[in-house]
């Protein structure tokens, strides 16, 4: 059974930093692209960043230069380093895995990030 468990969310002041972690189990991690998505109140879920099996990355324009996604294949972990946080980054952040051949998606339950003074 696939499980993605996010951690690291919380309350942070504007300009601050947070590091989100996602622990994956039940999958052969190397076969999956991984990603972070977010959903703000009243808005649709949107892509934040993705990382391929080979480490190629893609970012939403709104987070380029501030966020960094990385993965640890040995420990089946994916991370999202978030810097220079803004109030508009406030959202529930979800970890996603996508099988590179079947394109099957799995989702974590999310972790809340609140950026506020």
N, C-alpha and C positions, 0 to 999 in steps of 0.2 A: 504494500500500500504506500502510495506516494505521500510524503509529508514535507511541507515547507514551513518552517517556523521562524518568524521574524522576531527580532529584538532590537533594542536600542533607541526606541522612540521616547519622546518626552517633551517637556516644556523648555524652550530656549529663547533667549532674547534676540532681537534682530541683530544681525552681524555675527552671531555665534555659530558654533559648529556642532554637528552630531555625526555619529557613525552608526549606520544600521547594519545589522547582520542577518543572514538567512542561512539556516541549517537545513540541508536537504537529506532526506532518507527515503529508501525504497526505490531509488532510481540508480541507473549507471550514470553517474554525474557527467562523465566525459561525453556522453551522447546528447547532451542537452545544451542549448543556449539558455542563458539565464537573464532575467531582467527585473527591473523595479518599475512599478506603476504607482500612481497615486490618484486618490479621489477626494476632492474637496467637497464640503457641504453644498448640496444643490447642483453639483457639477458631475459630468461624466468622468469615468476613469480615463486617465491619460498616461501615455508612456513617459517615463522619466529617463531611463537608460537601459541599454541591453549590452550583453557581452557574449560573443560567440565561443564555441569550443576552443578556437585557436586564440582567443583573447582580443579579437576585434571588437571595438566599442562603438556605440551610437548613443547620442544624447538629444534630448529635446532642446530646442533653441533656448528655452527659458532657463535652463540650468547649465548650459555650456560655460566652461571656465570656473564654475563654482562647485559642481558635483563630480565625483569620480567613482566609477564602478570597477570592481576587481573581483577575481575569483580564486579560490584555493581548491584545485582539483583533488589534491591528496586528502583533504578533510571535508570535501563536499560542502563548501561554504561560498557564499557570495556576499559582497559588502558594498555599501554605498556611503562614501565619505561626502558629507555635505558641509560646505563652508559658505560664509557670507550669507547666512540664511535671511530670508525676507518673510514678512507676514503672509505673503501670497504663496509661500511654500507650505503653509499649514494644510495638512491633509492626512488621511490614512494612507500609509505606504504599504504596498503589497509586493511580495516576492512572487515571481513567475518563473516556471520552467517550461521550455518548449522543445519537444523532441525534434531533432534536426531532420528526420526522415518522415515521420508520421504527422508532424506539426501539432501533436497533441499538447494541450496546455494544462498545467496544474497551477493552483494558486494557494498561497498562504492565507491566513486569516487577517493579516494586516497589523500594523503598529502605528499608533497615532503620533504625529509630529505637530506640535503647536509652537508657532513662532510669534511671541508676543512680549511686550514690555510690561 
